[in-house]
């Protein structure tokens, strides 16, 4: 089920984000703070909430659109913060990565909106 996968991936991403935050704190170098924040919020929290919805509303999680939405959000939640980090470290030559990542996340969220409206109780 896509909800379970999303929850598992979100916990892994959240742990990675927390470890990155601790590493920044130890080094007192917060250049990557925006990437850290997006990793935790989009990859950890938002992915978890989407997965939780699919667990609470199993009919929604069984939709093909939900599986597409889940995989897109997983992809975007990794690509977007990674792209932010690339721009912060490597400069504007890498701007395409966060742009594409953010568009993937927005698309996944729009698909989630459709799933929610299609699976609502009447």
N, C-alpha and C positions, 0 to 999 in steps of 0.2 A: 504494500500500500504506500502511496506517495507521501502521505502524512507522516508515517513512521520514518521514512527515509529523510524527509525534510528536518524532522526533529533531531535525528542522529547527526546529520551533517551540521545543523545549526550549533549543536553542542561542541563539535570539533572546531568549528570556525570561532565560536566564542572563546574557547580555551586558547586558541592561537592568538586571538586579539588581546586577551588578558596577558598572555606571556609577552607579547610585543609591547604592551603598555608597561609592564614591569621592567623590561629591558630598557625602554626609553627612560624610565625613572632612574634606574641604576646609573645609566650613562649621562643623565641630565641633558639629554638631547631630544627635544620634542619636535623636531622637523617633521616627523612622520605622524604627528598627532591626528591630522585630518584623515589619513588612511586608517589609522587605528580606530577612530570613532566610527567611520563608515563600515569597517569590518565588523565591529561589535553590533552596531545598530541594524544594518541591512542583512548581514550574514548571520549574526547570532540571534538577535531579538525578533526581527521581522520574519525571517525564515522559520523560526520556532512558532510564531503566532500563526502563520499560514498553515504549517504542519498540524498544529493543534486544532485549527478549524476543520481540517480534513479528517482528523480523528474523532472530533465531536459530531460532525455531520458526515457520516460514512458515505452517503449517497453522493455527496459532492466529490469526495476523494476517489470514487470509482469512475468519474467522468474522464474521458480521454483528454479533455481540455485541462483538467486538473493536473494530469501527468505532464503535459506540455508546460503548463505554468510552473510546476514545481522544478522541473529540470532547467527551465529558463532562469528562474530566480536563483537556483544554485549557481549556475554559470555566471549570472550578473553579479551575485554577491561576492564572488571571488575576483572577477575581472575588474569591477569598478574600483574597489579599494587598492587592488594591485596597480591599476592604472594611475590612481592618485599618487601612490608611492613612487612609481616610475617618473612622473612629472616632477615631483618634489625633489627627487634625487638626480634625475637625468636631464631635466629641463623640458621645454615646450615641444621638443621633437617627438615626445611620447604622448602628446595630447589626445591622439585618436583612441588610446586604450580606455581612459576614463569616460570619454564621450560615448564610445560603443557600450561600455559597461553600464553606464547610467541609462542609456536607451533600452538596453536589455531588461534592466530592473523595472523601468517604467512600463515596458510592454508586459512583463510578467505581472505587474500589479494591475494593469488594465485587464488582463486575462482573469486575474483573481476576482475582480469586480464582476465580470461576466459569470464566473462560476458561482459566486455568492448569490447573484440575482436569479440565476437559473435553478439553484437548489433551495431557495427560500420556501418555507412552508406557506401555503396559501390559506 
